[in-house]
């Protein structure tokens, strides 16, 4: 205890330890919960840019012939159109849960790692429970069913 008092007795050492503790907390927060922390500018901006890009939809124009009537697509064309659509969604972060020739179920979002949050709650004596509850309430998986009709329109 005497050594700790000597170490903390020096003002320069106290400032150094405070800066070191703040740096360690900052690094841990940026690794664990960076999308939800507003005071980490780089991570927050990257998260927002990712959300804007993920939500962007290219305007879809149905396949019309010269007279302005929808054209029927054969099975091979419909399969190719749906496959390209699914590839684009996967590139934006979705996962394919189920796919057949003319429909696909895509999952977006993630479930929280409950084992990690349980360990963090134990280590922090329950303080981490607040963060865990917020993350569990806000991060959920979302499933979408996409079908392609005989005209090549995906709904």
N, C-alpha and C positions, 0 to 999 in steps of 0.2 A: 504494500500500500504506500509505503514511503517513496518507492521508486516512481509510482504513478503520480504522486503529488509533485515530485521533482520535475517529472516530464511535463505535467500540465502547469506547473508554476511559471515556466517561461512563456511569455506572451507569444513569442514567435512560434513556439511549438504548438500552442493552443490553436493559433490561426491555421497552421499547417494541417493539424488534425481535423479541424472543421472543414477546410477545403477538401481534404482527402475523403472524409465521410460524405460530403455533398457530391463529390465526383462519383463515388461508388454508388450512391443512391440514384444519381442521374443515369449512370450506365445500366444499372439493373432495371430501372423503369423503362429505359429506351429499348431494352431487349425484350422485356416481358409484355408491356402494354403500350407500345409506341403508337398504335393508331388512335388511342383514346386520350393521349396526353397532348394538350394544346400547346404546352410550352416547349415542345421539341419540334421546331419549325420544319426541318427536313422531312421527318417521318410524317408529320401532319399533312404537309403539302403533297407528298408522294401518295398518301392514303386517299386524299381528296381527288387527286388527278386520276388515280386508279378507279375510283367510284364513278367519276364523270365518264371515263372511257368505257367502263363496264356497262353503264346505262345507255350509251349511245346506240341508237338503232338506225340502220340505213333505210331510207324510205323504200318501200317495196312497191313496184309497179307490176301488176299482173301481166302475164304474157298474152298480148293481143296480136291478132293478125292484121293485115292491111285494112280490113274493113272495120276494125275496132271490136271484134268479137273474141271472147276468150277461146283459146285453142286447147284442144284435148292433148294431153301428154301421154306417151306410152309408159309402161312400167319402168323401163330402163332409165328414161329421163327423170321420172319422179324419184326413183331411188338415188340418182346422182344429185338432184337438187337437194333432197333431204340430207344426204351425206355431206355436201358442201356446207349446208346450214349448220349441221351438228359440229363440223370441224371448226367453223367460226365461233360457235358458242364455247367449245372446249378451249379455244385459244384465249377467250375472255375469262376463263377460270371456272367454267362449269364442268361437271362430271357426268358421264353417261351412266345412268342406272339401268336402263332397259332400252333396247332398240330393235325394231324389226324393219321390214322393208318400207312401210308407209307411216310409221310413227316412232317417236322417241320420247323417253322421259329423262329430262336433264335436271341435275341437282346443283344449286348454287348455294354458297355460304358454307360455313364450317360449324361443327359442334365444338364447344370448348373442351380442352384437355382437363377433365375433372381430376385425374390422378395428380397432375402437376399442381392444380389449385388446392387440392387437399394437402399435399406436402407443404406448399407455401403457407397455408393456413396453420398447420401444425408448427412450422418453424417460427412464424410471427405471432404465435399464441392467439390466433383468432382474428387478428387485425385484417388479414387478407380476405376474410369472409365477405367484407363489403365489396371489394373488387370482384370477387368470384360471383357474387349474386348479380352484380351489374352486367358482367360478361355473359353469364348464363341467360339473363333476360334479353340481351340485345343480339347475341350471335346465335342465329338459328339457320337450319337448312331450309331451302325453299325448292319445292319440286314443281316443274312445269312439264305438261304434256303437249307435244307438238305433233300435229298430223298434217299430211300433205294430201290434198284432194286430187281429183283426176285432171284438173287444170294446172297443177303445179303450184298451187297457192298453199303456203304453210300457215296453219292457224293454231 
